[in-house]
Amino acid sequence: MTNTYYETISKLEQQNTARNYILGWASGYLGNPKIEEQRISESWEAGYEDGQEQNTDNADKWKD
């Protein structure tokens, strides 16, 4: 595991990014399968897509 993963998660937490976005980002970054359809939220989906691309382009839209 690279430091990018840990640094990005820490940065997102410090910026008060929504927890679902962070969980989605981590899942996408790690290549995990998507969660059950009834549990997916917009913030999780945005995080998942950004995680797959290894960026945080949508994080500013998902603040707590």
Secondary structure, DSSP 4 states (H G I P E B T S, - for coil): --HHHHHHHHHHHHTTB-HHHHHHHHHHHHTPPP--GGG--HHHHHHHHHHHHT--TTGGG-B-
